[in-house]
């Protein structure tokens, strides 16, 4: 006759707490006890004594098996010839692969595996699922010269989440003369340069990626370029203002002009470039750390040359003041100061859009500062205010070199503004459609 299971457990029993363990104390008649486990009913039963003469004295206890209750294990044992069952906490649980546990209780559902105990059907807990390691697919990167198509480097086993900046660092190890700042990597020889933050696996390439390299030449930091090109006009203008020797002849050495507008123009010009120097040091956050070294000579020629040309005529002993006198000067001064404050406000607003040390780009919007409300109409109001400042300076001095400098500056800033405007439209789908690059509703 096959053995009958000793215990029947209600579905969903929680782990047996220590206070409940006393309910299953030794020497309790199983046929008379129905201990309750946290509202769940457990019934233990043994077959009655076989017919015949009464059994002899009880022998050693036989272990019936163990019963899993969530976080605990309990050993059930009985003495031969008796109907008493003892329960105790198991020291080491047994784990059987493939067991089907009940929800949250450590007990199997119907049909789970049972132990080989001849008396008690023993349900076993399923092992935790094994974590399967996913295979990593590495990339091969081939770097060719964009002009000659010559293979410059081959990188093996590049991780898929590697960025373009990391690939540039690996390329530098093979060619130390091309440090990352002077590298331009692109997917097409005549295409656009990839951004340093672009991830390899997100690019439209296969497992063998081909990049084309262009040398950007020797690089110099933007801060150094700005400090150099702004400090020059400031010093050059002051040389003409103080009329140092060899500029206007010996009779005018270190003499002062008799027109107040000359002194006011010197203050405005100096204020403009001192503001630029301070903004370079404490306000601007550059998306690119360097620029080609050759650009510094072009920029310095433009700024230094125009500064000397303007200063020569404004501070010349034969200079004549504006035709409309003080009213013209006062109006021009108001325009100049207004645009200078607006330019500074836009620079601060743009700085606050980009966290320090990042290259994050966001859509600039007006703030509580009224000078930033120009963002409603143009994409680059800093250039708009910059051109307005030089228009005011032109009206103030009524000088042809200043007017030419303002015109050339407007053309260059319009080109920059159109490029940034197109970049905004390409990068942000929700970019405000009413904005113009630099001049509201026109340009």
C-alpha positions, 0 to 999 in steps of 0.5 A: 500500500503506497504511503499517504502524505502526512501534511496538507498545506493551504495554498499561499501560506506565509513564512512561519514566524518563531511564535508560531513554531510552538504550535508544532511542539513535540509529542502533540497528537497529530490526529487531534491537532489542527494548528493554524499558521497565520490564518492558513490551516495545516492538517497532519494525520497518520494512519491508526495502529495496525490490528493485532497486539499492542506495539512494544516500547517506542524506538528511535524516532524516524525523520519524515521529511521537511516542509518549506514555509517561505523563509523557513524549513521544518523537519517532521519526525515520528516515533514508530508505533505512535501517532505523535509527530514532532516538528523542528526548524531545519538547518540546511534546506534542500533545493531541487531544480525544476520545482514549481513554487507557490506565490511568495510562500516557497511552496509548490503548486500542484504537480511539483516535484516531491521527495522520495520520503516513504511517509511524507510527500516533500515539496522542494523550492525552485532554484533562482534563475541563472543570469545569462550573459549577453554576448558583446558585439565589438566593432572594427573601425577603419580610418582613411585619409579623406584626400588620398583614401590611404589607410591611416589606422585600424582599430579592432574590438571597439566597444559599441558604446564608444564615442567619437571622442574616444575613437579620436583618443585611440587614433592619437595613440597610433599618430601622436602628431594628430591630437584629438583637437585637430582631428575631424572624423566624418562618414563621407570624405566631403560630409560634415564632421561628427560630433565628439559625443556621437556614439558608434552604435548609433551611427549609420555604419555596420560592424566595420565602420569606415571614417575619413580623417581631415587634419584641422591644423594646429589649434589654439583655445578660444579664450586665448584668441578672444583675449588677444583680439580684444586686448589689441584694439583697446591698447591701440585706440589709447595710443592714438587718444594720448597722441603718442609721438610719431603719430600726428607730428611733434607739435601734437605729441601728448596733447588733448583734443578740444572736442568733448565728443572725442573723450566720450568716444574714447570712453565708449570704445574702451568700455566696449572692449573691456566688457568683452574681455571680462565676458570672455573670462567670466561669462562665455561658455564655449561649445568648442574648446579650440579653433585653428591657429591661423584664425588668430592672425585673420581676426587680429588683422580685422580688429586691430586694423580697424581700431587703428584706422578709426582711432587715427581719424577720431583723435586727429587734431583736425577732427570735426565734431558731429553736424548736429552737435550735442543732441546727436551725441546724446542720442547716439550715446543712449543707443550705444548704452542701451545696446551694450546692456542688451548684448550683455543680457543676452550673453548671460542668458545664453550662459545659463542655458549651458551647464558648466563643462557640457555642450548641451544646446537648448532653445533660448527663450526670453526671461524676466530681463526685458532685454531678452525679449528680443528672442521672440523675434530673432535667433541671435539677438546678441548680434543684433545688439552688437550691430546696434552699438556700432551704429550708435558709435557711428552716429556719435563720431560721424566718422567714415571708418567707423561706418565701414567697420560697422558695415563689415561687422554686420555682414559677418555677423549676419552670416554667423546668425544665419548659420546658427538659425539653420542649426536651430531649425535642424536640431529642434523641430519645435523651434519658433517659426517667427524668428529671423536670424538677426533682423526682425522680419527681414534677415 
